[in-house]
Amino acid sequence: MSPARSLATAATQLDSTSSHLHGYTVEWRHHADALFLATAGPAPESARHNVELARASLEQPRAEMAAVAGVLRSYSPLEDLLEPLADGLAPGLAGIGEALDWMCAREIAALCSDTTAEPPQRLEDFEGLSLEGIHEIHLSSAPAHVIALAEANPDLLILEASEGRFAALVDPTSARTQPSSITTYIPGTGSSNPASWQSHIDNARALATATGSPAVAWVGYDAPPRVPLAARRAPAEKGARALTRFHRALRRRFPRAHHIVVGYSYGSTVAGYAARDGMRADDLVFVGSPGAGVHRADELPGRVWSVTNADDPIRYSTGPVGGVHGTDPSTPWFGADPVPGTQGRPGDHSSYWSDPAFFEGVGAIARRY
């Protein structure tokens, strides 16, 4: 039986059960009234009261059954419309169907509960739902610019989306299995501006190509909009808490993968604070970093790597004795390993993302395992 017909059948059965239950309670009250009508006194009145309480207690499940039937019936026409398109669209329709089931179950739970759940936004809110299902749910409510990004990037799966926040996985074909590694990329200053999100997706895609495994573009924090504001620690510390939550949920989904976190510019400071405070990355890569929030690499879990181009002005914001965000991760005193093949590379603050040597170095890190 098709999903649409299954929903319609379930709705009809619930309606029928609800109707029978209602008829039963009405008949029960009629017989009780007839039974106790001719008698008076405390005992008959108590019995009559107990019968009424029992009848009333059945009214709530009856009403809930009717409400659930309405929810099921509202979803069945949509599934009926999608069913003829199934040939050739099975993966996408599977995600849509799973998303519908998940949202339907959520609505039913809300109907049967006295509390209202917060709308899901973060990856951890979708436990038990596939990445395809999460993607479809976000497409139903995401801002227009996020939907446009999804349409322009068919290898994209949206994991988080709200005003000013965005996380997406590229190379989803590999992610449907258990990949050997996953790279999470955190961009820096100005990255909360949706106009920049395509460039972050492109960078994540390049990392996925270099490692041969999926990569995530994570813009899940309120990044400073301009360089002078990047001297503030508060956005990095707040962003680190959000990154830790996201990365914990990502590790639960891919427990056997080797997790690489690449923080770029101010995003490296976010990654450093997160690793300092509990985020567990197997490899932590600082790119053009103004500081990682710590003085030495051995204060962070996992293996730590760093690269700063020879002409990157970010080096003037920190140094071997520290700066606003701590010691320069690329100085020998910090103790990080240089990203393979990148020592002394020419280039400015943005040229990492067009430098084949940088991507080869990240790929070498991924291939160690």
N, C-alpha and C positions, 0 to 999 in steps of 0.2 A: 504494500500500500504506500502511496506517495506521502511525503511529509504533510502536504496540505490536507489530504483526505484524513490522515491520522489525527491532525489537529481538529478538523471538523467533527470527526467521529467522537473524539474525546469530549468536545464541547457538548455534543448532543447527549452523550451518556451522563455527563455531569448535570445537564439540564433535567434529564429524566429522573435522575436520583434525587435532585433537589425538589422536583415536583412531587415525587412519591413521598419524600420525607415530610413535606408540607402537608400533604393530604393525610398522612398517618397521624400527625400531631393534631390536626383539626378533628379527626375522628376520635382520637384518644380523649380530647377535651369533651366532646359530645357525650361519650359513654360515661366519663367521669361525672359530668353534671347529672346525667340520668341516674347514675348509681347512688349519688349522695343527696339527690333532691328531696327524697322522702324522709331523710333522717336529719336530726339536729344534734348539736352538742359539740364538745371539744374534739372528740376523736374523728368524726366525719370531716369537720372543718380542717383539721390537721392533715388528713389524708388528701382532701381536695387541694390544699395548699402545696403539698408535696408533688402531686400530679402536675400542677401548674408550673412548678419550678422545673420539673423534668422536661415538660414540653418546651419551656422557654430556653432551656440549655441546648436543645436541638436546633433552635432557630439560628444561632450564630453559624454553626457549620453549614446549615442550609444556605444562608446568605453568602458565605464564603464560596461555596460550590457554584452558586449562580455567578458571582463575580469572576471566578476563575474561568468559567465557561465563556464569559464575555471576552476575557483576554485571549483565550485560545481562538475564539471565533474571529477576533480582529486580526490575528496574524495569518490565518489560513488563506485569505484571498491573496495576500502578498506572495506566499509560497506557491500558490496556484499560478500566479503570473510568471514566476521565475522558472517553474518546472519545464516549460517547453524549450527553454534556452540551455538546458543542461548539457547537450552534446557539445563538446569542445570547450566548455567552461567549467568543467567539474571542480578544479581546485578553487576557483573563485567562489563558485556557488557553495562549495563545502564550507568556506569561511563565512559566507552570508548566512547559511543555514545554522551554523553553530552560533553565530552572533545572535540570530533571532531566538534560538532556544535559550541562550544565556540571558538575554534581555527579558524574555517571557518568564523564565524562572525567577528573575529578580523582581518583576512586577507582581508575580503571584506571592512571593515571600513578603513583599511590602503590604499586599492586601491582607495577609494573614498575621501581620505583626502590628504592634502598637507604636513601633518606632519607624522613622523614615531614614533610610541609608543615604549617606552622602553620595553624590554622583561620582562614578569612578573616573579617575584622571591619570593615576600613576600606574606603572607596570605592575606593582605589587597588588593593585586592586583587582587584577584579572587572573588570579590564581586558578588553574584548571582550564583556562581557555587558550586555544592555540593562538600563535602569532597572527595567522590569517583572520581568525575571529576578532582579535583585538583591533586589527587594521580596519575591518569592516565597521566595527562599532565607532571608531574614531571618524571614519568617513561620513557617518550619519550625523555627526554633530560638530565636526571641526570647522574652524574659520575657513573662509573661501580660499585664502592663500595657501593653506595646508592642503586642501583638496587639489588645488592647481599643481602643487609640487608632486603629489601622488600621481596625477595624470601625466605629468612630464617625466616621471621617473618610474617606469614599470617594474624596476627591480627593487622598489622601496616597500617596506612594511612599516606603517606608523605604529609606534609603541606608546608614545605620550603626545598629547597635543592640547594646548590651551593658549590663551592670549600670552604671547611673550615666551612660551615654553614649547619645546619640540624635541622629540627623540625618535629616530627612525633607524631601522636596520636595512642595510643594502646587501645584495647577494642572497636573497631569501631562499633560492634553490638549495644552497648548501645548508641553510639553517633548518630545513625541514627534517634533516637527519641530525646526528650529533657531530658537529664539526670538531676538528682537532683544536682549533683556537677561535677566539672571538676578540676583536679589538674594539675598545670603546674610546672614541675620540672626543675630547672636550676643547672647543675653541675658546678664544679669549675676548678681548675688549670689542664691544659693538656687536657681539654675536646674538644678542636678544632681538635685534632688529630683523624681522622676517625677510627683509630684502637681501640679507646675507645668507639665508639658509640654503639656497641652491649651492653656493660655494662650499658650505660645510658638507653637504651631501656628496659633492664631487670629491672632496678630500677623503671622506670616509670610503668612497668607492675605490679611490686609488690605494688606500690602505688595504682594502679587501683584496684587490688585485695583487698587491705586493705579498700578502701573507697567504693567499690562496684560501682564505676563509672569510666568513662574514665580518662586517664592521658596523658599528653603531655611531651615528652622529648624535651626540647628546648635548642639547642646548637647554638644559633643565634648570638654569639659574638666571638670576637677574644680573647679567653682565654689565659692568661699567660701560656707558655709551662712548666715552672718550678717554684717551690716554691719561690726561691729568687725574681723572677720577680713579684710575687703576692703582693709585697709591693707597687706596682704602682697603683695609683688611676685611671689613664686615661682609661685603658681597661674597668674598671667597669662602669665608667661614660658613655663611648660610648656604651657599651653593654646595659646599662639601657635605653638609648633612643630607641635602637632596640627592647628591651623587651616590652617597653611601647607601641610601635606601634603594635607588635604582639598581645599583650594581649588585646588591644582595639579591634582589629579585631576578636579575639576569643570571646570576650564578645558580640559583635554584632551577632555572629552566635548562641550563647547560652545565650540569655538575661535573661532567667529564672533560669539558673543554679547558684549554689553557687560556687564561684571561690576561690580555695585554691592555693596559690603559695608557693612552697617549694624550698628554696635556700640552696644549700649545699656548704660549704667551701667558696671559692671565689665567687661562684654563689649566695651565700647569700648577699654578698656585692653588686653585680649587682642588686639583687631584692630589697635591701634596698634603693639604689639610685633611682631605678625606682619608688618605692612607695613614696619616698620623693618628687619626681618631677612630680607625677600625675598618676602613674599606680594605678588602683583601684582594690585591692584584698579584698575579704571579710575576709579571714584569711591568714596571712602571717607567715610562719614557717621558722625559721632560724635553720640550722643544722650544728653543728661544725663550727660556724661562727667566722671569724677574725674581725668582726665589720660590722655594717649595714649602715655606712655612716652618722649616727645620734647619738646623745647622749642619747636620751630617746625614749621609745616606743610610747609615746603620740605625737611624731612628725610625726608619720606614720598613714595612714588611716587604718580602719579595726581593727580586733583583732590580736594581735601579740603574737607569741609563740616562744619558743626557747628550744634547747637541746644541751648540750655539754657533751660528755662522760667524766668520771672521769680521764681516762688516755689519753685523746686526747691532743697532744702537741699544738694544735691550741690555747689553752688558754694562752700560753705564748706570743702570738703575740698581745694580747690586755689585758684589765683588767677593773676594775671599774672606773678608771679615764680616760680610752680611750687608743687608739693606733693609728696606721696609718689609720685605717678605722673606728675609733670611739670606743665607749664603748662596752665591751663584752655583747652581748644580753642575756647571761645566768646569769649575775649577778643581784642580787635583785635591784640594783640601776637603771638598765635599765628600769625595769617595765614590761617586757614581762611575760606572763604566761608560766610556764614549760609545755612542751608537756606531756599530761597525762601518768602517769606510768613510766616516764623515769628519775626521779630525782635520782642522785647518781649512775646511771648505770655504770658498768665497761665497758671498751672497748676503742679502739684507734680511730684514725680519720676515718677509713674505716668501722668499725664494725657496724655502724648504719644500713647498708644495709643487714646485716645478723641477726639483732636483732629483734625477734618477738615483744618485748615490744615497740620498736619504731613504728612499723607498726600498732600495736594495738592503740597506742596513736594518730597517724594520723587518723586512722579509727574513733576513738572517736570524733575527731574534726569534721570530715565530718558528723557524725551521730547526731550532735547537732541540725541539721536543718531539 
